[in-house]
Amino acid sequence: MLDSLPKDKSQKVIPNGYEEKVWKVTASDAAKNCKNYIRDIVDNLVLEPNPEKSLIALSIGDPTVYGNLSPPTETVQAVLEIVAEGKYNGYGPTVGTDDARKAVAKYLSFDGVEYNYKDVILCSGCSSSLDLCITALADPNKGHNIVIPKPGFTIYKTLAESIGVEVRNYNLIPEYDWIVDLAHLEAQIDNNTAAIVINNPSNPCGSVYSEDHLKDILDIAYKYKVPIIADEIYERLVFSETRFVSIAAVNSRVPVLVCGGLAKRFLVPGWRMGWILFNDPIGAFDSEIKKGLICLSQKTIGSNSIVQGALPTILELTPQKFYDDLNDTLYKNAKSAYDIISQINGLTPYMPAGTMYMMIKIEIQCFPQFQTGLDFMQRLMEEESVFCLPGECFGITGFMRIVITVPSEMLSEACERMSGFCKRYYQ
Ligand SMILES: *Cc1c(COP(=O)(O)O)cnc(C)c1O
């Protein structure tokens, strides 16, 4: 058989008029403009932990990594049963099955908000919900921009810039529990603004907005007739006396796309189940956006069928105690870290009202040895093997974010090490 192959494989047959090309496969703009801002910053740091001390990573925004937090047993059981039943192995409607959408509509209908299941689109995680919303609203060919929080979760920027949509930042104010600087938000908006992105409760700030603050944001959106994309992935993940209010509960006249999912509150980020809900009191999305989003959901042919099958059980049978215990554990961790860090000269922690994070300000002028917060954190890693995410990963300097989902002993140990480190360098 081999003998029948042409002897000289380098001999090429080139049709008339065809100019021979060399291989050059170039990436599209969408691929080239797709940036992972956290990786870009972290990869540029020299991170050598102290070999004498065990590494404590307070940087990873995944509550499952240390094994101390597990999803509700009802949730796990529901998935096992759905897999065993074998009825959810096929494709479903790209927006999700009616039963799963009904379950989400019911789960999020509280505080006077009432969703119909037709207001729900299921997606592959909340990131994918955000992707569809930004893509449906913002058009690079029309010079559109979106406005996003600073500090904020970088995926908004990644998603928008990948499709050529400009991003503008509005400030959050640390001194006022990280509320939106409303004047600054207003100053970012122009005729080409396609959406205002808000993230409540906030990653990385841990802040939770009041009803009044949400109304102020809605007023600005109404004034300029700009729809809102509300990232509520941390809905009801709040501490102590804090109450979570969805923007939908106080909205009577602004078209809002509410995004969320199972990842954080159910401790299953890898399951990739997210959703978009239409909170559109005036029907502004009816003519084009609804259809557009349904069509965009066809790009992935829908979200995970197994998790969809289990969704009604997950959302209905998870006992209140599970949610309360998780909030309580996170609150206790946040409080004990806060108590230690507030005693450290040169660091100012901001007690979170919810989420899985806490922001800490590095009073860099107190540490003349270090030029920037990044230098500070690099040395903290080298000497104490404690790693936090620099504020730069969220668009601001002079801060770091710690996760409070790690085991409590580990968190306290990390805070004590920070304390020792700061004592050595504080002036
Ligand atoms: C984790 C996170 C998401 C993404 O959630 P997935 O469902 O895992 O895609 C979205 N927004 C914020 C602010 C987050 O912290």
The ligand as an ORCA input file, in Angstrom:
! r2SCAN-3c Opt
* xyz 0 1
  C     -18.777     34.908     40.164
  C     -19.403     36.073     39.520
  C     -20.138     35.942     38.322
  C     -20.104     34.697     37.474
  O     -20.889     33.672     37.858
  P     -20.956     32.322     37.008
  O     -22.355     31.877     37.205
  O     -19.969     31.398     37.613
  O     -20.640     32.619     35.591
  C     -20.770     37.062     37.814
  N     -20.678     38.243     38.428
  C     -19.964     38.417     39.559
  C     -19.892     39.763     40.173
  C     -19.295     37.340     40.134
  O     -18.538     37.535     41.222
*
